[in-house]
C-alpha cells in the first residue's frame, strides 16, 4: 500500500522489539485482505480490533454481559500479546 509506518521508540532507543511491534504491518496486511499474513505478523491484531469494535458497540447498546465479555477479552488479548512477545524474544523471529 505504500503507507509509511510510525517508528517504534523502544526499537529505536533500546534496539529491541516491544510487545506492540508488528501491529502496524499486521493491520496493513489485514487491509490488503491477507488474513494469513496478518495473523503471522501479529496474532493479536484481529482479536484486539474485534474487541475494540465490541467495546464501542457495548457503549451504545449496553449488552447484558458486555462488561464481563470485555474484561475477559482484554485478558485474553493481553495473554496472546505476551505469549507472542516471549516467542519473539526467545526465538528471535516471527511467524512470517
Phi, psi and omega in degrees: 000340179076023180277126177289135182268147175286137179286149179273119180297324179296316180292323181292312185275322186251353178061034173226153176288148173261170180297343181262356181297127181108346182298316181296315179296324179294317179294320177297317177298321178295318178294331177280352178091010181263086184295319181297316179294320179300315179292326181288321183286316182207094187301337184273355185298313182291314176298321179294315179298317178297318180294322177296318177296318178297321179298315178297317178296320179296325178294331179274318190260331183061070176296153183299312180250024184299316181297322179293318178297318180296316180301309181290330176295317178292326176295316180296317179296320177297320178296317178299315180299313183290322178296315179295321179295316178296322176300313179297319182296312186280333181256348180061033178205167174251178179290332186266000000 
